[in-house]
Amino acid sequence: AKFVEEALKEGLGGLKGHRSVGGCRASIYNATGIEALRALVEFMAEFEKKHG
């Protein structure tokens, strides 16, 4: 929940948490641009530094 909330604040969408087992799923398709993927990877790295 915290990951998805912070991601949305950063303008990252298409993310959902799994209600029964936790974790997160990113909906990434062929039409997703490389810059969007880089932004997600960068956000994930920063989130891990803060909360990991």
Contacts in CASP RR format, 6 or more apart in sequence:
PFRMAT RR
TARGET T0000
AUTHOR 0000-0000-0000
METHOD contacts of the structure
MODEL  1
AKFVEEALKEGLGGLKGHRSVGGCRASIYNATGIEALRALVEFMAEFEKK
HG
1 17 0 8 1.000
2 51 0 8 1.000
3 15 0 8 1.000
3 17 0 8 1.000
3 23 0 8 1.000
3 24 0 8 1.000
3 47 0 8 1.000
4 15 0 8 1.000
4 16 0 8 1.000
4 17 0 8 1.000
4 24 0 8 1.000
6 43 0 8 1.000
6 47 0 8 1.000
7 13 0 8 1.000
7 15 0 8 1.000
7 40 0 8 1.000
7 43 0 8 1.000
7 47 0 8 1.000
8 15 0 8 1.000
10 39 0 8 1.000
10 43 0 8 1.000
12 39 0 8 1.000
12 40 0 8 1.000
12 43 0 8 1.000
14 26 0 8 1.000
14 27 0 8 1.000
15 24 0 8 1.000
15 25 0 8 1.000
15 26 0 8 1.000
15 27 0 8 1.000
16 24 0 8 1.000
16 25 0 8 1.000
16 27 0 8 1.000
17 23 0 8 1.000
17 24 0 8 1.000
17 25 0 8 1.000
18 24 0 8 1.000
18 25 0 8 1.000
26 40 0 8 1.000
28 37 0 8 1.000
28 40 0 8 1.000
END
